[in-house]
């Protein structure tokens, strides 16, 4: 019975409300091409999603669920001319259909009869008419939001390049995706859309893997790491590690997108990340000295990033423990606020605590010889025990701390920048050179006596020694170092 004074609802309306409530309680069921373990179906409270994208001249079809958060972002249900066609729907298995891109982007010629030609002309006109009506309706309801999303992205900085009606920019969207949902970054389709609109500017670095370029996206600087096709394994591995669930941290380089660029002649493999114009810690220390407070700020931020890597977060959306395996000053970037972000995760290994297995990449590179721990140099490391890799990272961290502390200006006195073991091995040492110094002679970088006169430098020196023990099990953990430095900063009242 309805309350008197209220007009009765039509039966059809009541039935629709009941069905909608049932769907909300049980969740929307959709076709999911990537969900083999659940019989190619998925369940969501958002919408069913189907998309087709032109990749290397072929149509690539994706069917899946999108969450309420992703639906709200308003980047998943819109198509891009000649690149993607996307639809979202809201009934069970409504995405059980295959979209196709317009015939204009097809790579093979076709011949049509009168009927086919009439259909091809009529259908787009109808779709266009519907789209115009929907656009007018949307403009009336959300005129302000519509104006923001239609602005030319390239003319404004990233922080103003809004991707949803709430005024969120790309960085906000990435953060939301990292703390909600999968927590592993942007979906592949969005990554590709971003990567294909980056404008390359100039080279900022070169290495064994390829080159690093500064690029522009929505008026904001981004870094583009370009791998050659022969380093595909390294590119895939690094992209995989960066997209690990719950990896995002202020002291780990912010990953944005990965994509492969094929221009018909060769293939380029891209990793797009945040850009830090101060360069690597190696570059920074070469051109700058630091105060004691600046030294503590750099040291604490590096170990904070490493502690997050090493830490396992237990839960259904948890994070595996990760070891870096190539920690050095050239693989650490300095941000504008004088803190650090750990980069270059191509050699990282992940630990599955449930099966107690270690995911070791099939990569011939084993790290940088100068920064290798004794157990790596003499090949005595236990590759079946994940803690061994974390202990090797701590040894490398001690060498990075030595580089930072040497550039600390105390009483106007500061040492020139040098690499670890600069006075003991050649500029490009071999494994044998490093093994002889580190393992046979058991030498370590010199810690000056004058450091004992200053509490912060004295603590840094003690931490270094405890990072350099020949026995990996005796070394400090990243979390222990972080707590020690944090406490020292509080006691000395450093402004970090």
Protein Blocks (a to p, Z undefined) as FASTA:
>chain_A
ZZehiacddfklmmmmmmmmmmmmnopadddfklmmnoopacdfkbccdddddeehiacd
ddddddfklmmnopmmpccehkbccdddfbehklmccddddfklpcbdcdddfklmmmmm
mmmmmmmmmmmmmmmmmmmmmmmlmmmmmpcfklpcfklmcfbfnopafklmmmmmmmgc
jlnopafklmmmmmmmcccfbdcbdcfklpcddddeehiacddddddfklmmmmmmmmmm
mmpghkacfkbccdfbdcdddehjaccddddddddfkbpfklmmmmpccdfklmmmmmmm
mmmmmmmmmpccedjklccdddeklacfklcccdfkopacdehjllgccddfklopacdd
ddfbgbjfklpcfklmnopacfkbmklmmmmmmmmmmmmmmmmmmmpceehiacddddeh
klmbcfbdcfklmmmmmmmnopacdddfklmmpmklmmmmmmmmmmmgfblklpccfklm
mmmmmmmmmmnopaZZ
